[in-house]
Amino acid sequence: MTNLTDCQRCCIIDELLKLSIDGDLPHGAKIAVARDFKRSPSAIGKIWTHYCISVTAEVEGGEWQSRIKENPGTKRKDRSKCIVRLQELPIEDRSVERRAAGLGGVSRHIICSLVAGGKLERKAARIRPTLTPKNKLDRVEHVLIFINDDTLEFEPLTMVGRWVVHPSAVPAFQLTGT
């Protein structure tokens, strides 16, 4: 159902004022007016409450106009500004859509629609993880395990089945089935 126009709201207030007795509505008045205008009684009640509040606030003639603006809803963001903000991000931060959306101050939906519309394009089909300073240190620490302290060379690795294993991980003896 569409929103009521200001003219319809004025007619509803006039009908309710005709039925009111010293500013009080008799039982069933809102329902009767709602039935005449084919609206819910709660909608009529909200209009009447808004009118009564404006009258007690000494607004001359009461206020019955719609509080809905002519163009309601969230306004579209200027997508060219979003593209500029995304292009200003470092490449590492642009590789994942979620991260780019968070750091660029836009929603993931906008990024997806820009990609679908051809305004943005993916450079790689696979997104590679960023090598952060912490990841670099973790990798170096892992490799240092395999370096011999005396010779400063890598210790030999053993092939067990399909896996390359460090000698310390190979058991000292193996059980064989008899």
Legacy VTK file of the C-alpha trace (Angstrom):
# vtk DataFile Version 3.0
C-alpha trace
ASCII
DATASET POLYDATA
POINTS 178 float
0.000 0.000 0.000
1.324 3.436 -0.873
1.920 6.208 1.630
-0.915 8.583 2.400
-0.807 11.970 0.723
-1.068 15.160 2.756
-4.607 15.681 1.438
-5.658 12.218 2.654
-4.052 12.890 6.042
-5.991 16.162 6.315
-9.238 14.313 5.522
-8.455 11.679 8.183
-7.839 14.387 10.807
-11.085 16.149 9.798
-13.057 12.891 10.166
-11.493 12.193 13.565
-12.198 15.765 14.732
-15.870 15.366 13.682
-16.105 12.182 15.764
-14.172 13.537 18.762
-15.861 14.814 21.898
-13.819 17.610 23.524
-10.638 16.276 21.893
-11.222 12.665 23.014
-12.102 9.987 20.507
-14.968 7.629 21.341
-14.327 3.896 21.311
-14.061 2.542 17.756
-13.582 5.923 16.043
-10.100 5.096 14.718
-11.294 1.722 13.431
-14.272 3.300 11.643
-12.062 5.910 9.945
-9.491 3.229 9.088
-12.227 1.172 7.438
-13.390 4.199 5.401
-9.873 4.971 4.147
-8.878 1.289 3.792
-5.898 1.676 6.129
-4.841 -0.060 9.326
-6.080 1.372 12.633
-2.477 1.689 13.823
-1.681 4.029 10.899
-4.694 6.171 11.747
-3.654 6.137 15.409
-0.151 7.370 14.542
-1.564 10.234 12.477
-3.934 11.192 15.335
-1.146 10.987 17.945
1.142 13.156 15.815
-1.679 15.688 15.425
-2.460 15.729 19.184
1.214 16.233 20.105
1.477 19.177 17.707
-1.715 20.734 19.139
-0.406 20.461 22.717
2.852 22.052 21.515
0.667 25.006 20.434
1.187 24.563 16.700
-1.621 26.535 15.082
-4.077 24.174 13.387
-2.039 21.115 14.362
0.435 19.314 12.186
-0.790 16.543 9.927
1.710 16.583 7.043
3.746 13.494 6.294
7.135 13.265 7.952
8.439 11.224 5.032
10.600 13.291 2.705
9.926 13.286 -1.013
13.024 11.202 -1.734
13.508 8.850 1.226
16.173 6.192 1.569
19.914 5.960 1.551
21.501 8.118 -1.111
23.854 6.548 -3.623
27.522 7.142 -3.037
29.505 8.761 -5.803
31.207 5.704 -7.272
33.996 7.678 -8.916
35.106 8.818 -5.452
34.990 5.194 -4.262
37.207 4.127 -7.167
39.728 6.866 -6.368
39.804 5.824 -2.693
40.356 2.187 -3.646
43.135 3.079 -6.088
44.933 5.065 -3.379
45.235 1.932 -1.222
48.532 -0.011 -1.348
48.499 -3.074 -3.587
48.821 -5.425 -0.598
45.601 -4.047 0.854
43.706 -4.308 -2.436
44.259 -8.042 -2.899
41.302 -9.081 -0.702
37.920 -7.445 -1.299
36.978 -7.461 2.382
40.180 -5.699 3.420
39.927 -3.201 0.555
36.325 -2.418 1.501
37.218 -1.856 5.143
40.249 0.321 4.497
38.632 2.190 1.602
35.504 3.041 3.574
33.103 1.415 1.111
30.914 -1.667 1.286
31.758 -5.009 -0.293
28.608 -4.679 -2.390
29.958 -1.537 -4.058
33.250 -3.277 -4.869
31.425 -6.298 -6.317
29.123 -4.101 -8.397
32.098 -2.060 -9.678
33.850 -5.282 -10.709
30.662 -6.589 -12.351
30.105 -3.261 -14.109
33.646 -3.213 -15.492
34.750 -0.128 -13.546
37.238 -2.210 -11.525
38.952 -5.341 -12.728
40.827 -8.176 -11.148
44.447 -8.508 -12.171
44.842 -12.090 -10.944
42.338 -14.899 -10.701
43.979 -16.203 -7.523
44.509 -13.943 -4.558
47.892 -14.599 -2.964
48.418 -13.978 0.725
50.506 -10.982 1.643
53.962 -11.669 3.045
53.762 -9.572 6.183
56.789 -8.826 8.400
55.475 -11.341 10.953
55.160 -14.036 8.260
58.724 -13.307 7.131
60.054 -13.755 10.680
58.075 -16.976 11.122
59.545 -18.375 7.902
63.100 -17.475 8.920
62.625 -19.046 12.363
61.288 -22.213 10.743
64.281 -22.463 8.378
66.774 -21.871 11.215
65.669 -25.175 12.751
67.281 -27.033 9.831
70.682 -25.249 9.980
73.554 -27.044 11.745
75.122 -24.732 14.364
78.663 -26.099 13.840
78.903 -26.028 10.036
76.214 -23.385 9.385
74.886 -25.586 6.584
71.533 -27.202 6.146
71.262 -30.646 7.695
70.508 -33.462 5.230
66.871 -34.366 4.804
65.598 -37.944 4.597
63.006 -39.213 2.162
60.374 -41.341 3.943
57.791 -42.559 1.491
56.700 -39.445 -0.355
57.630 -37.020 2.419
60.905 -35.218 2.996
61.592 -35.388 6.726
64.247 -33.926 8.995
66.548 -36.685 10.407
65.545 -35.882 13.977
61.948 -36.750 13.082
62.899 -40.226 11.737
62.642 -42.878 14.468
65.923 -44.448 15.635
64.575 -47.914 14.913
61.765 -49.219 12.789
59.538 -52.173 13.470
59.218 -54.568 10.590
56.499 -57.112 10.242
57.592 -60.776 10.485
LINES 1 179
178 0 1 2 3 4 5 6 7 8 9 10 11 12 13 14 15 16 17 18 19 20 21 22 23 24 25 26 27 28 29 30 31 32 33 34 35 36 37 38 39 40 41 42 43 44 45 46 47 48 49 50 51 52 53 54 55 56 57 58 59 60 61 62 63 64 65 66 67 68 69 70 71 72 73 74 75 76 77 78 79 80 81 82 83 84 85 86 87 88 89 90 91 92 93 94 95 96 97 98 99 100 101 102 103 104 105 106 107 108 109 110 111 112 113 114 115 116 117 118 119 120 121 122 123 124 125 126 127 128 129 130 131 132 133 134 135 136 137 138 139 140 141 142 143 144 145 146 147 148 149 150 151 152 153 154 155 156 157 158 159 160 161 162 163 164 165 166 167 168 169 170 171 172 173 174 175 176 177
